Amino acid sequence: MRIRPILAEDAAAVAGIYNHFVRRTIVTFEEEEVTVEEMARRVDRVAARYPWFVGEAGGEVIGYAYADLFKDRSAYRFSAETTIYLRPDATGKGYGRRLYAHLLSDLLQRGIVNAVAIIALPNPASVRLHERAGFRRAGRLHGVGRKFGRWLDVEYWQCVLGTPAAGSPFGTDR
């Protein structure tokens, strides 16, 4: 698998991967499919400030991982929320671990010291992936989402990437 930064032309492939999970699973709380145009807007917004990588195999995008704002208060600026999705036929091959390792390394280089993942439950595959990537369970919220007629819990997972360095990842230090 080759890992590279996302490009504008990847929006269709990324939307296709994501929409599989929107339609068929509880791993995202989004309930309506995302258009290619909407995904392109999301890519533009996120990639302007945070890393977004795609994994390619056989010349096709098979997965993606990105980071985004964890919370919008300035004191959270050293933390980021992470997201990862793989095509169903790309799971179990180590691609997720490689994508995550690449993303987390990039975040640390940018001065981000905490990665936070929010996992909808049940999702044993995602729990395993996050454990293997170095995340630890940080807390659970009960019944905060409802999809497919079911009340769903989420767990917060945290990966401490390193010790805060002097300075801020976004140019201000308080």
ZIHUZI-V171099 format. One record per residue. RES is the residue in one letter. SS is DSSP state (A for helix, B for strand, O for the rest). PSI is psi in whole degrees, 0 to 359 (none if undefined). D_CENTER is the distance of its C-alpha to the mean C-alpha in whole Angstrom. Layout:
res:RES ss:SS psi:PSI d_center:D_CENTER
res:RES ss:SS psi:PSI d_center:D_CENTER
This chain:
res:M ss:O psi:136 d_center:18
res:R ss:B psi:133 d_center:18
res:I ss:B psi:132 d_center:15
res:R ss:B psi:162 d_center:15
res:P ss:B psi:148 d_center:14
res:I ss:O psi:148 d_center:13
res:L ss:O psi:159 d_center:17
res:A ss:A psi:322 d_center:18
res:E ss:A psi:356 d_center:19
res:D ss:A psi:353 d_center:16
res:A ss:A psi:321 d_center:15
res:A ss:A psi:315 d_center:18
res:A ss:A psi:318 d_center:16
res:V ss:A psi:317 d_center:12
res:A ss:A psi:320 d_center:14
res:G ss:A psi:316 d_center:16
res:I ss:A psi:310 d_center:13
res:Y ss:A psi:316 d_center:11
res:N ss:A psi:333 d_center:15
res:H ss:A psi:315 d_center:16
res:F ss:A psi:328 d_center:14
res:V ss:A psi:313 d_center:15
res:R ss:A psi:322 d_center:18
res:R ss:A psi:350 d_center:19
res:T ss:O psi:173 d_center:16
res:I ss:O psi:7 d_center:15
res:V ss:O psi:338 d_center:12
res:T ss:O psi:144 d_center:11
res:F ss:O psi:3 d_center:14
res:E ss:O psi:139 d_center:14
res:E ss:O psi:344 d_center:18
res:E ss:O psi:140 d_center:19
res:E ss:O psi:152 d_center:18
res:V ss:O psi:131 d_center:16
res:T ss:O psi:162 d_center:19
res:V ss:A psi:321 d_center:18
res:E ss:A psi:317 d_center:20
res:E ss:A psi:319 d_center:17
res:M ss:A psi:321 d_center:14
res:A ss:A psi:321 d_center:16
res:R ss:A psi:319 d_center:16
res:R ss:A psi:316 d_center:13
res:V ss:A psi:312 d_center:12
res:D ss:A psi:314 d_center:15
res:R ss:A psi:311 d_center:14
res:V ss:A psi:311 d_center:11
res:A ss:A psi:347 d_center:12
res:A ss:O psi:339 d_center:16
res:R ss:O psi:332 d_center:14
res:Y ss:O psi:161 d_center:11
res:P ss:O psi:142 d_center:10
res:W ss:B psi:119 d_center:9
res:F ss:B psi:149 d_center:10
res:V ss:B psi:152 d_center:11
res:G ss:B psi:133 d_center:13
res:E ss:B psi:142 d_center:17
res:A ss:B psi:134 d_center:19
res:G ss:O psi:29 d_center:23
res:G ss:O psi:6 d_center:22
res:E ss:B psi:147 d_center:19
res:V ss:B psi:121 d_center:16
res:I ss:B psi:353 d_center:14
res:G ss:B psi:172 d_center:11
res:Y ss:B psi:156 d_center:8
res:A ss:B psi:139 d_center:5
res:Y ss:B psi:166 d_center:5
res:A ss:B psi:155 d_center:6
res:D ss:B psi:175 d_center:8
res:L ss:B psi:130 d_center:11
res:F ss:O psi:306 d_center:11
res:K ss:O psi:156 d_center:15
res:D ss:O psi:5 d_center:17
res:R ss:O psi:140 d_center:20
res:S ss:A psi:330 d_center:21
res:A ss:A psi:345 d_center:21
res:Y ss:A psi:4 d_center:17
res:R ss:O psi:346 d_center:17
res:F ss:O psi:5 d_center:16
res:S ss:B psi:151 d_center:13
res:A ss:B psi:148 d_center:10
res:E ss:B psi:137 d_center:7
res:T ss:B psi:152 d_center:3
res:T ss:B psi:141 d_center:1
res:I ss:B psi:137 d_center:4
res:Y ss:B psi:140 d_center:7
res:L ss:B psi:147 d_center:11
res:R ss:O psi:145 d_center:14
res:P ss:A psi:325 d_center:16
res:D ss:A psi:358 d_center:19
res:A ss:A psi:3 d_center:16
res:T ss:O psi:158 d_center:15
res:G ss:O psi:13 d_center:18
res:K ss:O psi:5 d_center:18
res:G ss:O psi:0 d_center:16
res:Y ss:A psi:319 d_center:14
res:G ss:A psi:316 d_center:11
res:R ss:A psi:318 d_center:12
res:R ss:A psi:316 d_center:13
res:L ss:A psi:315 d_center:10
res:Y ss:A psi:316 d_center:9
res:A ss:A psi:318 d_center:12
res:H ss:A psi:314 d_center:12
res:L ss:A psi:312 d_center:9
res:L ss:A psi:322 d_center:10
res:S ss:A psi:317 d_center:14
res:D ss:A psi:318 d_center:13
res:L ss:A psi:315 d_center:12
res:L ss:A psi:319 d_center:15
res:Q ss:A psi:332 d_center:17
res:R ss:O psi:356 d_center:16
res:G ss:O psi:7 d_center:18
res:I ss:O psi:129 d_center:14
res:V ss:O psi:352 d_center:16
res:N ss:B psi:128 d_center:13
res:A ss:B psi:133 d_center:10
res:V ss:B psi:129 d_center:9
res:A ss:B psi:142 d_center:7
res:I ss:B psi:116 d_center:9
res:I ss:B psi:123 d_center:10
res:A ss:B psi:140 d_center:13
res:L ss:B psi:148 d_center:16
res:P ss:O psi:145 d_center:17
res:N ss:O psi:72 d_center:15
res:P ss:A psi:328 d_center:16
res:A ss:A psi:318 d_center:14
res:S ss:A psi:321 d_center:11
res:V ss:A psi:313 d_center:13
res:R ss:A psi:314 d_center:15
res:L ss:A psi:314 d_center:12
res:H ss:A psi:321 d_center:11
res:E ss:A psi:314 d_center:15
res:R ss:A psi:333 d_center:15
res:A ss:O psi:357 d_center:12
res:G ss:O psi:6 d_center:14
res:F ss:O psi:154 d_center:13
res:R ss:B psi:144 d_center:15
res:R ss:B psi:131 d_center:16
res:A ss:B psi:341 d_center:17
res:G ss:B psi:161 d_center:18
res:R ss:B psi:138 d_center:18
res:L ss:B psi:130 d_center:19
res:H ss:B psi:133 d_center:21
res:G ss:B psi:36 d_center:22
res:V ss:B psi:351 d_center:19
res:G ss:B psi:156 d_center:18
res:R ss:B psi:122 d_center:21
res:K ss:B psi:142 d_center:20
res:F ss:O psi:35 d_center:23
res:G ss:O psi:14 d_center:25
res:R ss:B psi:140 d_center:23
res:W ss:B psi:136 d_center:22
res:L ss:B psi:143 d_center:19
res:D ss:B psi:159 d_center:18
res:V ss:B psi:151 d_center:15
res:E ss:B psi:141 d_center:14
res:Y ss:B psi:132 d_center:13
res:W ss:B psi:140 d_center:12
res:Q ss:B psi:139 d_center:12
res:C ss:B psi:115 d_center:13
res:V ss:B psi:115 d_center:16
res:L ss:O psi:331 d_center:15
res:G ss:O psi:187 d_center:19
res:T ss:O psi:136 d_center:22
res:P ss:O psi:132 d_center:21
res:A ss:O psi:167 d_center:23
res:A ss:O psi:141 d_center:26
res:G ss:O psi:169 d_center:25
res:S ss:O psi:150 d_center:22
res:P ss:O psi:344 d_center:19
res:F ss:O psi:25 d_center:20
res:G ss:O psi:356 d_center:23
res:T ss:O psi:142 d_center:25
res:D ss:O psi:124 d_center:26
res:R ss:O psi:none d_center:27
